[in-house]
Amino acid sequence: MKKTNLIISSVIAGCLLMFSACKKTYLDEEVYSAYSPQTLNDSLGFEASIIGMHNHLSTFFSYSDPQGWPSVWHAGTDIALVPPTQRQGIEIPYYDYTQLIATDGAASFTWGWAYRMINNANIIIKTIESGNTGAMTAANKNSINGEAKFFRAYAYNILATCFGRVPLVKDPLTAPKTDFVRAPLDSVNTLIIDDLTFAAANLPEPGGFGSRTNTNGKPTARANKYQAMQLLAEVYLRAGKPALAEAQCDAIINSGKFALTTARYGIKASQAGDAFNDMFWYGNQRRYQGNREAIWVMEFEHPSTVVGGITNNPQQRRNWGAAYYQIAGMIICDSLGGRGIARMRLTNWVVYDLYETNDMRNSQYNLRRKFYYNDPTKANYGQQIPYVGADTVFKICPHTTKWFQYDPNDVFGFAMIKDFMLMRLGETYLLKAEAQFKQGNTGGAATTINVIRARANATPVTGGQITMDFILDERARELLAEENRRMTLMRTGTLVERTTRLNVQTINPVVGLAAKHLLMPIPQTEINLNKDAILEQNTGYN
């Protein structure tokens, strides 16, 4: 954050020198149309700036300089481990917690990413609230302001979940600042709630229901009011306000805009599969493609289709998928989801204990457990591959199919063009059930959870079975490889207990996990640069 401020300061100083030396009027430039900061006084400028925030959002999910980035958020929790031969580096302190220190790379990237998002949002919010907006209508201004506030709240919620108390920055930073202090968590939560309340009141309906469209006539993936409500429900739960969280969930569920996917649809509807699996095929994920369950989809496009459509190379498929191609008699194909390298393997708890046999989310289409030789030139073509030795750890390890994606133009598969379903109605029911449970309404929570269990053909549950553990189990069943599992367990304060109890394999075991790891360390670089005030480190980190 401070490094960015120093860069900004240098740029400003350079501009001042340039303008003091060049006073000839023929050098003056009059900009009539440009997507640049100097045009942040009309609708085109604000629209361009908001698109930039969507672009910055994607960098959190597509970060690939360290290929183990997705593993940071799942391995070393209750659901996943890292095969020894497939470890990459950045994720190692998140299962060998003895190595999680103040110079950690993942914590530093998360902190820096969030504050860049916040500063970008602050520029838009400050400018639009100053009134320097040209001929924009009040509704247009409020919608843009709501979108910027949504992203500011989204970034602050990540910071609050991962780091606890953090500095509150409400205005754009245009000069170096070295006296940050950590604000009380209540103050951070208040800003998040205020931002999301405004966003929910002023953002449009989701794409496909009267919101903005692209030049090709397709609904955009811009922010909508219901994703603000969903995030607000999560924040209310983290802040200990379950009744308010339940009200937000009810508003989404009863809006009539969304529906659980209970019937086959889309590009694979005529092939073997099931309704749950249909949601996760590229070409089925967006609302205009038939996915009425989707609340927020971050759309990715291949550079061959949209220039600059991918900000980096998302590693989710490679991290989650098996490295089956390393077995003789196997070739990379679309039916196996392209090329994975298994930087994560599901824990035995997920593979053997989490699901009922008939649970749709456990079907062969959603959780692949068996592999068959697929090279037609080999004598063993079509036979099942036996589980032997290390093959079970990463070459043919059981794995989720949610990140399946195959591009015939990129068989090696370093990049990924699949969309990211960041919010959907299935999670709304789970958030509501959690809110009901926290109010002592276990019967209501069971009824709510049974809605998504019915979709999955799972056995109904009763109020007597509802505990926080059961709700977190159900989140794993429903949202495996979708939700940020580490943040969920940090938010609910269950990371240590659940990981210790359920991630018990001897291969790359979890070691050193302690209560302090419910929060990440404040990056040491931020503490060192903050020379004019004390930026306190989280307890237990040196």
C-alpha positions as CSV (number, residue, x, y, z in Angstrom):
1,M,0.0,0.0,0.0
2,K,2.7,2.5,0.9
3,K,4.8,1.4,-2.0
4,T,2.0,2.3,-4.3
5,N,1.7,5.7,-2.6
6,L,5.4,6.4,-3.1
7,I,5.0,5.6,-6.8
8,I,1.9,7.9,-7.0
9,S,3.9,10.6,-5.4
10,S,6.8,10.3,-7.9
11,V,4.4,10.5,-10.8
12,I,2.7,13.6,-9.4
13,A,6.1,15.2,-8.8
14,G,7.2,14.4,-12.4
15,C,4.0,15.9,-13.8
16,L,4.5,19.2,-11.8
17,L,8.0,19.5,-13.2
18,M,6.8,18.8,-16.7
19,F,4.1,21.5,-16.5
20,S,6.4,24.1,-15.0
21,A,8.9,23.6,-17.8
22,C,6.4,23.5,-20.7
23,K,4.1,26.6,-20.8
24,K,3.7,26.8,-24.6
25,T,0.0,26.8,-25.5
26,Y,0.6,24.8,-28.6
27,L,1.7,21.9,-26.4
28,D,-1.6,21.9,-24.6
29,E,-3.7,18.9,-25.2
30,E,-7.5,19.0,-25.3
31,V,-9.0,15.6,-24.7
32,Y,-12.3,15.0,-26.4
33,S,-12.8,11.3,-25.7
34,A,-10.6,9.0,-23.7
35,Y,-10.8,6.3,-21.1
36,S,-8.4,7.9,-18.8
37,P,-8.4,9.5,-15.3
38,Q,-8.8,13.0,-16.7
39,T,-12.2,12.1,-18.0
40,L,-13.5,11.0,-14.6
41,N,-16.3,13.6,-14.8
42,D,-18.8,12.0,-17.1
43,S,-20.5,8.7,-17.6
44,L,-17.9,7.3,-20.0
45,G,-15.1,8.0,-17.6
46,F,-16.9,6.5,-14.6
47,E,-17.9,3.5,-16.7
48,A,-14.3,2.9,-17.7
49,S,-13.1,3.2,-14.1
50,I,-15.7,0.7,-12.9
51,I,-14.6,-1.8,-15.6
52,G,-11.1,-1.3,-14.3
53,M,-12.3,-2.5,-10.9
54,H,-13.8,-5.6,-12.4
55,N,-10.5,-6.2,-14.1
56,H,-8.7,-5.8,-10.7
57,L,-11.1,-8.2,-9.1
58,S,-10.1,-10.9,-11.6
59,T,-6.4,-10.5,-10.6
60,F,-7.2,-12.1,-7.2
61,F,-8.6,-15.2,-8.8
62,S,-6.2,-15.4,-11.8
63,Y,-3.0,-14.8,-9.9
64,S,-0.6,-17.4,-11.3
65,D,3.0,-16.2,-10.8
66,P,2.9,-18.7,-7.9
67,Q,0.9,-21.6,-9.4
68,G,-0.1,-22.8,-5.9
69,W,-2.2,-19.7,-5.2
70,P,-5.5,-21.5,-5.2
71,S,-4.1,-24.1,-2.8
72,V,-3.5,-21.3,-0.3
73,W,-7.2,-21.1,0.3
74,H,-8.1,-24.8,0.5
75,A,-5.1,-26.9,1.3
76,G,-4.3,-27.2,5.0
77,T,-8.0,-26.9,5.9
78,D,-10.5,-29.7,6.4
79,I,-11.0,-30.4,2.7
80,A,-7.6,-30.6,0.9
81,L,-3.9,-31.6,1.2
82,V,-0.9,-31.0,-1.1
83,P,0.7,-34.1,-2.7
84,P,4.5,-33.9,-1.9
85,T,5.6,-34.0,-5.5
86,Q,3.1,-31.3,-6.5
87,R,3.8,-28.5,-4.0
88,Q,4.8,-25.2,-5.5
89,G,5.8,-22.9,-2.7
90,I,3.3,-20.1,-1.8
91,E,0.9,-22.6,-0.2
92,I,3.4,-24.5,2.0
93,P,2.9,-22.2,5.1
94,Y,-0.8,-23.0,4.9
95,Y,-0.3,-26.6,5.8
96,D,3.1,-26.4,7.5
97,Y,1.9,-23.6,9.7
98,T,5.3,-23.3,11.4
99,Q,6.4,-21.5,8.3
100,L,3.6,-18.9,8.3
101,I,5.5,-15.8,9.3
102,A,5.1,-12.0,8.8
103,T,7.0,-12.1,5.5
104,D,4.5,-14.6,4.0
105,G,3.9,-14.0,0.3
106,A,0.2,-14.9,0.2
107,A,-0.7,-12.6,3.1
108,S,1.3,-9.8,1.4
109,F,-0.5,-10.2,-1.9
110,T,-3.9,-10.3,-0.3
111,W,-3.2,-7.1,1.7
112,G,-1.8,-5.3,-1.3
113,W,-4.6,-6.4,-3.7
114,A,-7.3,-5.3,-1.3
115,Y,-5.9,-1.9,-0.6
116,R,-5.4,-1.3,-4.3
117,M,-9.1,-2.1,-4.8
118,I,-10.0,0.2,-2.0
119,N,-8.0,3.1,-3.3
120,N,-9.5,2.7,-6.8
121,A,-13.0,2.6,-5.3
122,N,-12.2,5.7,-3.1
123,I,-11.3,7.7,-6.2
124,I,-14.6,6.9,-7.9
125,I,-16.7,7.5,-4.7
126,K,-14.9,10.7,-3.8
127,T,-15.3,12.1,-7.3
128,I,-18.9,11.1,-7.8
129,E,-19.9,12.4,-4.4
130,S,-18.1,15.7,-5.1
131,G,-20.8,16.5,-7.7
132,N,-18.3,16.9,-10.6
133,T,-20.3,14.4,-12.8
134,G,-21.4,16.4,-15.8
135,A,-24.9,15.7,-17.0
136,M,-25.2,12.3,-15.3
137,T,-28.6,11.5,-13.8
138,A,-29.0,10.9,-10.1
139,A,-29.9,7.2,-10.8
140,N,-26.7,6.8,-12.9
141,K,-24.5,8.4,-10.3
142,N,-26.0,6.3,-7.5
143,S,-25.6,3.1,-9.5
144,I,-21.9,3.9,-10.2
145,N,-21.4,4.9,-6.6
146,G,-23.1,1.7,-5.5
147,E,-20.8,-0.5,-7.6
148,A,-17.7,1.3,-6.3
149,K,-18.9,0.9,-2.7
150,F,-19.7,-2.8,-3.4
151,F,-16.1,-3.4,-4.4
152,R,-14.7,-1.4,-1.5
153,A,-16.8,-3.5,0.9
154,Y,-15.8,-6.7,-0.8
155,A,-12.1,-5.8,-0.3
156,Y,-12.6,-4.7,3.3
157,N,-14.5,-7.9,4.1
158,I,-11.5,-10.0,2.8
159,L,-9.2,-7.9,5.0
160,A,-11.4,-8.1,8.1
161,T,-11.8,-11.9,7.6
162,C,-8.1,-12.5,7.0
163,F,-6.4,-9.9,9.2
164,G,-9.0,-8.7,11.7
165,R,-8.5,-5.0,12.6
166,V,-7.1,-3.1,9.6
167,P,-6.5,0.6,8.7
168,L,-9.6,2.4,7.4
169,V,-8.9,4.4,4.3
170,K,-12.0,6.3,3.1
171,D,-10.3,8.9,0.8
172,P,-8.0,8.5,-2.2
173,L,-4.3,8.4,-1.4
174,T,-2.4,10.8,-3.6
175,A,0.7,11.3,-1.5
176,P,2.9,9.1,0.7
177,K,1.3,8.1,4.0
178,T,3.3,6.5,6.8
179,D,1.1,6.7,9.8
180,F,-1.6,4.1,9.4
181,V,-3.2,2.6,12.5
182,R,-5.5,-0.4,12.8
183,A,-9.1,0.6,13.3
184,P,-11.5,-1.3,15.6
185,L,-13.2,-4.2,13.9
186,D,-16.6,-2.7,14.7
187,S,-15.6,0.4,12.7
188,V,-14.4,-1.7,9.7
189,N,-17.7,-3.7,9.8
190,T,-19.7,-0.5,10.0
191,L,-18.1,0.9,6.8
192,I,-18.7,-2.5,5.0
193,I,-22.3,-2.6,6.1
194,D,-23.0,1.0,5.1
195,D,-21.4,0.5,1.7
196,L,-23.3,-2.7,1.0
197,T,-26.6,-1.2,2.2
198,F,-26.1,1.6,-0.2
199,A,-25.1,-0.8,-3.0
200,A,-28.1,-3.0,-2.4
201,A,-30.4,0.0,-2.7
202,N,-28.9,1.5,-5.8
203,L,-27.4,-1.3,-8.0
204,P,-29.6,-2.7,-10.8
205,E,-31.2,-6.1,-11.3
206,P,-28.9,-8.9,-12.4
207,G,-28.1,-9.4,-16.0
208,G,-30.9,-10.8,-18.0
209,F,-33.5,-8.9,-16.1
210,G,-33.4,-5.4,-17.4
211,S,-29.8,-4.4,-16.5
212,R,-27.0,-3.2,-18.8
213,T,-26.2,-5.0,-22.0
214,N,-23.0,-5.3,-24.0
215,T,-22.7,-4.1,-27.6
216,N,-23.5,-7.7,-28.7
217,G,-26.8,-7.5,-26.8
218,K,-25.7,-9.9,-24.1
219,P,-26.3,-8.9,-20.4
220,T,-23.2,-7.7,-18.7
221,A,-21.6,-9.3,-15.7
222,R,-21.6,-6.0,-13.8
223,A,-22.5,-5.8,-10.1
224,N,-26.2,-6.3,-9.2
225,K,-28.1,-5.6,-6.0
226,Y,-28.5,-9.2,-4.9
227,Q,-24.8,-9.9,-4.8
228,A,-24.5,-6.9,-2.4
229,M,-27.3,-8.5,-0.3
230,Q,-25.5,-11.9,-0.3
231,L,-22.3,-10.3,0.9
232,L,-24.1,-8.3,3.4
233,A,-25.6,-11.5,4.9
234,E,-22.2,-12.9,5.3
235,V,-20.9,-9.8,6.9
236,Y,-23.8,-9.7,9.3
237,L,-23.0,-13.3,10.3
238,R,-19.4,-12.4,10.9
239,A,-20.4,-9.3,12.9
240,G,-22.8,-11.4,15.1
241,K,-26.1,-10.1,13.7
242,P,-27.8,-13.2,12.5
243,A,-31.4,-11.8,12.3
244,L,-30.2,-9.2,9.9
245,A,-28.4,-11.8,7.9
246,E,-31.5,-13.9,7.6
247,A,-33.5,-10.9,6.3
248,Q,-31.0,-10.4,3.5
249,C,-31.2,-14.1,2.5
250,D,-34.9,-14.0,2.5
251,A,-34.9,-10.9,0.2
252,I,-32.8,-12.8,-2.3
253,I,-34.7,-16.1,-2.0
254,N,-38.1,-14.4,-2.3
255,S,-37.1,-12.0,-5.1
256,G,-38.3,-14.3,-7.8
257,K,-35.1,-13.6,-9.7
258,F,-33.3,-16.9,-8.9
259,A,-34.1,-20.6,-8.7
260,L,-32.1,-23.7,-7.7
261,T,-31.1,-25.8,-10.7
262,T,-33.2,-28.9,-10.5
263,A,-33.5,-29.9,-14.2
264,R,-31.0,-30.5,-17.0
265,Y,-30.2,-27.6,-19.2
266,G,-27.6,-26.2,-21.6
267,I,-24.8,-27.5,-23.8
268,K,-24.6,-30.9,-22.1
269,A,-28.3,-31.6,-21.5
270,S,-28.5,-34.4,-24.1
271,Q,-25.5,-36.1,-22.7
272,A,-25.0,-38.2,-19.5
273,G,-24.9,-36.0,-16.4
274,D,-27.1,-34.4,-13.9
275,A,-28.6,-31.0,-13.1
276,F,-25.9,-30.0,-10.5
277,N,-23.1,-30.8,-12.9
278,D,-24.7,-28.7,-15.7
279,M,-24.1,-25.5,-13.8
280,F,-20.3,-25.8,-14.0
281,W,-19.8,-26.4,-17.7
282,Y,-18.3,-23.4,-19.6
283,G,-21.1,-22.2,-21.7
284,N,-23.7,-22.9,-19.0
285,Q,-22.5,-20.7,-16.2
286,R,-23.9,-17.3,-17.1
287,R,-27.5,-16.2,-16.5
288,Y,-28.3,-15.7,-20.2
289,Q,-27.0,-19.2,-20.8
290,G,-29.7,-20.6,-18.6
291,N,-28.2,-20.6,-15.1
292,R,-30.9,-19.1,-13.0
293,E,-29.1,-20.1,-9.8
294,A,-26.2,-17.7,-10.5
295,I,-26.1,-14.5,-8.5
296,W,-22.6,-13.3,-9.4
297,V,-20.5,-14.8,-12.3
298,M,-17.1,-13.3,-13.0
299,E,-16.8,-13.9,-16.8
300,F,-13.5,-14.8,-18.3
301,E,-12.8,-14.6,-22.0
302,H,-10.0,-16.0,-24.0
303,P,-7.6,-13.4,-25.6
304,S,-8.4,-14.9,-29.0
305,T,-12.0,-13.8,-28.4
306,V,-11.6,-10.6,-26.4
307,V,-8.3,-8.7,-26.3
308,G,-7.1,-8.5,-22.7
309,G,-9.9,-10.9,-21.7
310,I,-7.7,-12.7,-19.2
311,T,-5.6,-10.7,-16.7
312,N,-3.4,-13.7,-15.9
313,N,-3.6,-17.5,-16.1
314,P,-6.0,-19.0,-13.5
315,Q,-4.7,-22.1,-12.0
316,Q,-7.9,-23.6,-10.5
317,R,-8.2,-26.4,-13.1
318,R,-4.5,-27.4,-12.8
319,N,-4.7,-27.3,-8.9
320,W,-7.9,-29.3,-8.6
321,G,-7.6,-31.7,-11.5
322,A,-5.8,-35.1,-11.5
323,A,-2.5,-35.5,-13.5
324,Y,-4.0,-38.5,-15.3
325,Y,-2.0,-37.8,-18.5
326,Q,1.2,-39.0,-16.7
327,I,-0.1,-42.5,-16.8
328,A,0.8,-44.6,-19.9
329,G,-2.3,-45.2,-22.0
330,M,-3.9,-41.8,-21.1
331,I,-4.2,-38.8,-23.3
332,I,-5.5,-35.3,-22.4
333,C,-9.1,-34.9,-23.4
334,D,-12.2,-32.7,-22.7
335,S,-14.2,-35.5,-20.9
336,L,-11.5,-35.5,-18.2
337,G,-11.5,-31.8,-17.9
338,G,-8.2,-31.0,-19.8
339,R,-4.8,-31.1,-18.2
340,G,-4.6,-31.0,-14.4
341,I,-1.5,-31.3,-12.2
342,A,-3.2,-32.0,-8.8
343,R,-1.6,-29.4,-6.6
344,M,-4.4,-30.4,-4.3
345,R,-5.9,-33.7,-3.3
346,L,-9.2,-34.0,-1.4
347,T,-8.8,-35.2,2.2
348,N,-10.0,-38.7,3.0
349,W,-12.8,-37.1,5.0
350,V,-14.2,-35.6,1.8
351,V,-13.6,-38.6,-0.4
352,Y,-15.0,-41.3,2.0
353,D,-17.1,-39.7,4.7
354,L,-18.7,-36.5,3.6
355,Y,-21.4,-37.6,1.2
356,E,-24.2,-40.1,1.1
357,T,-23.9,-42.5,-1.7
358,N,-26.9,-41.2,-3.6
359,D,-26.1,-37.5,-3.0
360,M,-26.1,-35.9,-6.5
361,R,-23.1,-33.8,-5.5
362,N,-21.2,-37.1,-5.0
363,S,-22.1,-38.5,-8.5
364,Q,-19.5,-39.6,-11.0
365,Y,-20.3,-36.4,-12.9
366,N,-19.4,-34.2,-9.9
367,L,-16.7,-36.1,-8.0
368,R,-14.6,-38.3,-10.3
369,R,-13.3,-41.4,-8.5
370,K,-12.7,-43.8,-11.4
371,F,-10.4,-43.4,-14.4
372,Y,-10.3,-45.5,-17.6
373,Y,-7.5,-45.8,-20.2
374,N,-8.5,-43.6,-23.0
375,D,-5.8,-44.0,-25.7
376,P,-7.5,-46.1,-28.5
377,T,-4.2,-47.2,-29.8
378,K,-3.4,-49.1,-26.6
379,A,-4.5,-52.7,-25.8
380,N,-5.9,-51.6,-22.4
381,Y,-8.2,-49.0,-23.9
382,G,-11.5,-48.8,-21.9
383,Q,-10.2,-50.7,-18.9
384,Q,-10.3,-49.1,-15.4
385,I,-7.0,-47.9,-14.2
386,P,-6.1,-49.7,-10.9
387,Y,-5.2,-47.6,-7.8
388,V,-1.6,-48.3,-7.0
389,G,1.0,-46.4,-5.1
390,A,1.5,-42.7,-5.7
391,D,-1.1,-42.7,-8.5
392,T,-3.8,-42.4,-5.9
393,V,-2.2,-39.2,-4.5
394,F,-2.1,-37.1,-7.7
395,K,-2.3,-39.0,-11.0
396,I,-5.7,-40.5,-10.5
397,C,-6.8,-38.9,-7.2
398,P,-10.5,-38.4,-6.7
399,H,-11.3,-34.8,-7.5
400,T,-14.1,-32.3,-8.2
401,T,-15.1,-31.7,-11.8
402,K,-16.2,-28.1,-11.2
403,W,-13.1,-26.7,-12.8
404,F,-13.2,-29.0,-15.9
405,Q,-12.3,-27.0,-18.9
406,Y,-10.6,-28.0,-22.1
407,D,-9.3,-25.7,-24.9
408,P,-8.3,-27.5,-28.1
409,N,-6.1,-24.5,-28.9
410,D,-4.2,-25.0,-25.6
411,V,-4.0,-28.7,-24.9
412,F,-1.1,-28.1,-22.5
413,G,-3.6,-26.0,-20.6
414,F,-1.6,-23.4,-18.7
415,A,-4.3,-20.8,-19.1
416,M,-8.0,-21.3,-18.3
417,I,-11.0,-19.6,-19.8
418,K,-13.7,-20.9,-17.5
419,D,-16.0,-18.4,-15.7
420,F,-16.0,-18.1,-11.9
421,M,-19.3,-18.6,-10.2
422,L,-18.7,-16.4,-7.2
423,M,-22.2,-16.4,-5.7
424,R,-25.2,-18.6,-6.3
425,L,-28.5,-19.4,-4.6
426,G,-27.3,-22.7,-3.1
427,E,-25.1,-20.6,-0.8
428,T,-27.9,-18.2,0.0
429,Y,-29.8,-21.1,1.7
430,L,-26.7,-22.1,3.6
431,L,-26.2,-18.6,4.9
432,K,-29.8,-18.4,5.9
433,A,-29.5,-21.8,7.7
434,E,-26.5,-20.5,9.6
435,A,-28.4,-17.3,10.6
436,Q,-31.3,-19.4,11.8
437,F,-29.1,-21.7,13.8
438,K,-27.4,-18.8,15.5
439,Q,-30.8,-17.5,16.6
440,G,-31.6,-20.9,18.1
441,N,-34.0,-21.8,15.3
442,T,-32.7,-25.3,14.5
443,G,-36.0,-26.4,13.1
444,G,-36.0,-23.6,10.6
445,A,-32.4,-24.2,9.8
446,A,-33.2,-27.8,9.0
447,T,-36.0,-26.8,6.7
448,T,-33.8,-24.4,4.9
449,I,-31.0,-26.9,4.4
450,N,-33.4,-29.5,3.2
451,V,-34.2,-27.3,0.2
452,I,-30.7,-27.8,-1.2
453,R,-30.5,-31.4,0.1
454,A,-33.7,-32.2,-1.8
455,R,-32.1,-30.9,-5.0
456,A,-29.2,-33.2,-4.3
457,N,-31.4,-36.2,-3.5
458,A,-29.9,-36.3,0.0
459,T,-31.7,-37.5,3.0
460,P,-33.7,-34.8,4.8
461,V,-32.4,-33.7,8.2
462,T,-34.2,-32.7,11.4
463,G,-33.6,-29.8,13.7
464,G,-31.9,-32.1,16.2
465,Q,-29.2,-32.8,13.7
466,I,-28.3,-29.1,13.0
467,T,-25.1,-27.9,14.5
468,M,-22.5,-25.5,13.2
469,D,-20.4,-28.5,12.3
470,F,-23.3,-29.9,10.2
471,I,-23.8,-26.5,8.4
472,L,-20.1,-26.4,7.6
473,D,-20.2,-30.0,6.4
474,E,-23.1,-29.1,4.1
475,R,-21.2,-26.1,2.8
476,A,-18.4,-28.5,1.9
477,R,-20.8,-30.8,0.1
478,E,-22.5,-27.9,-1.8
479,L,-19.7,-25.5,-2.4
480,L,-16.6,-27.7,-2.6
481,A,-13.9,-25.9,-4.7
482,E,-16.2,-22.8,-5.1
483,E,-16.2,-21.1,-1.8
484,N,-12.9,-19.9,-0.3
485,R,-12.8,-22.6,2.3
486,R,-10.1,-21.0,4.4
487,M,-12.0,-17.7,4.7
488,T,-15.2,-19.6,5.6
489,L,-13.4,-21.4,8.5
490,M,-11.6,-18.2,9.6
491,R,-14.9,-16.3,9.6
492,T,-16.6,-19.0,11.7
493,G,-13.6,-19.5,14.0
494,T,-13.5,-23.2,13.2
495,L,-10.3,-23.5,11.2
496,V,-8.2,-25.1,13.9
497,E,-10.7,-27.5,15.3
498,R,-12.0,-28.8,12.0
499,T,-8.6,-29.1,10.3
500,T,-7.1,-30.9,13.3
501,R,-10.0,-33.3,13.4
502,L,-10.6,-33.9,9.7
503,N,-7.3,-33.4,7.8
504,V,-5.4,-36.3,9.4
505,Q,-3.5,-38.0,6.5
506,T,0.2,-38.7,7.0
507,I,1.1,-37.4,3.5
508,N,2.3,-33.8,3.9
509,P,0.4,-33.5,7.2
510,V,-0.9,-30.3,8.7
511,V,1.6,-29.3,11.4
512,G,1.9,-26.3,13.7
513,L,-1.7,-25.2,13.4
514,A,-2.7,-23.0,16.4
515,A,-5.3,-20.4,17.4
516,K,-3.2,-17.5,16.1
517,H,-3.8,-18.9,12.5
518,L,-7.4,-17.8,12.6
519,L,-5.8,-14.6,11.3
520,M,-3.0,-14.1,8.8
521,P,0.1,-12.0,9.7
522,I,0.1,-8.3,8.9
523,P,2.8,-8.1,6.1
524,Q,6.1,-7.0,7.6
525,T,6.8,-4.7,4.7
526,E,3.7,-2.7,5.6
527,I,4.8,-2.5,9.3
528,N,8.4,-1.4,8.3
529,L,7.2,1.4,5.9
530,N,4.7,2.8,8.4
531,K,7.4,4.8,10.2
532,D,5.2,7.5,11.8
533,A,2.8,5.2,13.7
534,I,2.7,1.7,15.0
535,L,0.9,-0.8,12.7
536,E,0.5,-3.6,15.2
537,Q,1.2,-7.2,14.2
538,N,-1.4,-9.9,14.9
539,T,-0.8,-11.8,18.1
540,G,1.6,-14.7,17.9
541,Y,3.5,-13.5,14.8
542,N,7.0,-12.1,15.1
